[in-house]
Structure formats: structure tokens, C-alpha cells
């Protein structure tokens, strides 16, 4: 039954994408991030759902006239440069034939990002992209958080099998990046119960991230919480709430989790930590000898024997920076950093530009929460390999599209949004407080002459009459 539901949704969404290709972008985002077909046990597990959605979206993209130039900001230029460089790195790598499946997978993700930039343009598109990106991971986070609370954190939480975030470390980082996006969506909701549901989702995502037993995720979550606290309007109240929530979450974790987190200081005695250091030395040596890197597979025993002081510890980089450095060299790392540094800067500019009109105030919270999400990615990514995952690039897409939305004053061209069953949640933002109606005078007083309103009350003293000079 689950297989039929998943495949049915994909087939229906793909057919709609032929007419409205932006729907195909949302379908692809859902499949690429959440991998719902990997939670089935029948024919849907190996069904080419992503290929079907991508093919129909491409056909719709070719046929539609509602598209524009995808190069809409500096982050997109950096991304195009990165696509060219990693292609050169793959072709000049040690084993292009072996690395081809990974190159093909990464280029499909980047291609769909570019097509999304060409198709999406309205506030509805931007909000829906954030809802699909964050909601896909939030569903997994709520499920993992409930599992963590129910088991007391005795078992690790894992991501969807066969995906970029299958490993516990990568899944934890994706959840941490999701929490600020959920906060942005919460700020757009008018319903009190909807806001409470988002608060619960954020807490369960944090519990699931702790339940992965990832030390890098703990550091990323700490950095993210500190930034949220510093930017909060009430630091005292916000600090107390965050402290209580953190203590409550950690209190559920078992002694095994505490012992694993304590090994952050004693990394010399931990095999996993030594393996990462070995991989970082390997990436550093590769970048010095191979200007284009070695392709998409730097964890080779012959390379570790040549560049690592711990040749017996052949290990994945477990760092977005050293992963890109070993795969694509120093130039590739420079371009990769350029994507997200320019995105962070663009998010800051988005916050400043959101003050031009009341209709653009939602862009302020979008820019702020995207910055917090990128900070979590930068800190957690130092210890986790998630260089090619969709979510950070979706954050980039949302920031770039929102800046263009303000620059073109698109709110003057879009029709007024109406709340309804099929409306995007939060499309109209939180409802303002109703104005206080002035007190109407009584019916009897309404017919009195205006001069009588100026007469003093009998209980008040009469003014002193001064003689004229």
C-alpha cells in the first residue's frame, strides 16, 4: 500500500509538472531530500521516482514561457563556476570511470537547482520551497525525536537509507540546519496552534539530532543556539528558555551518550577522531600535489600511504572543507566557500532591503534564519561530510529569489493572497492586531450643541475671571 501511495504521488506530480514545471521542482526537492521511496519494502524502493520527476520537469521547462535567466546573483555565479571546476576535476582525476556515478549524481542536483532558479519567482514559490525543504526533514526529525524520547536515547537515529544523509552524522547536520528554517515558517503563521506545532517540531528535531550521537552535531547545535540567543529580542528570556530546553533534552540521553560526547577533548584516544585527522592530512597533501584534486574518491589506501602520518587509518574526510579540498583541490575549495560566503552576505543584504515596504517584512526573518542555518552548516560541516547535499543550495536559492523579489517590487504585481485549503501556510504572514475602535458618543450627547461639550463639569472649579488690562 505504501508503495502505491508513493508512486501514485510521483506519477501525478510528474504529469502536473509537464504543464506547471515549478511543481516538478517541489516534487524533486521532496524526493531528493526526504527519499520517501526508501521507506518502502516493495517495488517503489528501486522505482526511478527522481528520474521521472526530473524528466517531466525538464520537458515542462522547455515548453513553458514562464521562466527567466537563472543567473540572479553572485551565489549562482559561484555555483556555475563550481560545476565547471568539479567537471574538470572529475575528468582529470585518478579514476574518472569509477567516479562517474558520483559526478552524475551531483550534477543532477546542481542542474535542478539552476532550473529552479529559472522557474521560481513569486512569494508563493519561495515559501513553498522552504516548506518542502524544511518539512521533508522535519517529518524525519519528528519521527526520530519521538524514537529518541521513547527509548531514552539508547539507540542511534539514522537517516533515509541510500541517501546523502543516511549516516547518523550527516542526518544530524541536516536536522540542525532545518531548525532555523522551521523558526522562519513559524513566524509566518497566524494560527496559535500552528505555532505550537512548529515549536514541538523544532524540539523533536533537536532531540533527534542528539539521538544520532554525533559529536559534530552537538558543536553545530551549540553554535546555532548561541547565534539565535544573541539575535533574540529578549536575551534574558530567550536564554532561560533555551537553557531549560537544552537541559530537558540532554537529561533524556543515557550515560553512553555522555561518554561519547566527552571524547571531544580526548580525540587522541578515539579511533574515529584519529581517522578524521588522517583524512585531513591526506586531503592537504592531495591539494598540494594535484591542482585539480583526484576526483570524487580521495579515500584511497595508496594516497593515505603517501600523504597521511596515519596510513592505516583510511577514512572519509568527514568535513565539507577537507572533502572538497581533497576531491577538487585548493581552487575547488575556494569556489565552494565563495558560494556560501556570498549567500550569507546576500542574506544580510536581504534583511536590510526588507525595510523598503511593509509587504517585504517577511524577508527580514527569512534572511536572518538562513544566516543561522548557514552558520550551523559551517560549524557542523567542519566535522561532517555533506558538501553536495541539496539543503544548503536550497537555502541559497531562497535567498537569491527573495532578493530579486524585493528588487523588482514583485508585491505590486502579485494578486492579493487569500487563505484557503490550498493556500501556502503563512502566505499572508501573521495577522496584525485589530485596531482599537474609538468610543462612540452616546445618542443623547450626539444631538447637543458643540459649545456644551466645552462647558466645565459642575464638580470642577470654575476658572478665575481676570479683569481686562
Order of alpha helices (4+ residues) and beta strands (2+ residues): alpha-alpha-alpha-alpha-alpha-alpha-alpha-alpha-alpha-alpha-alpha-alpha-alpha-alpha-alpha-alpha-alpha
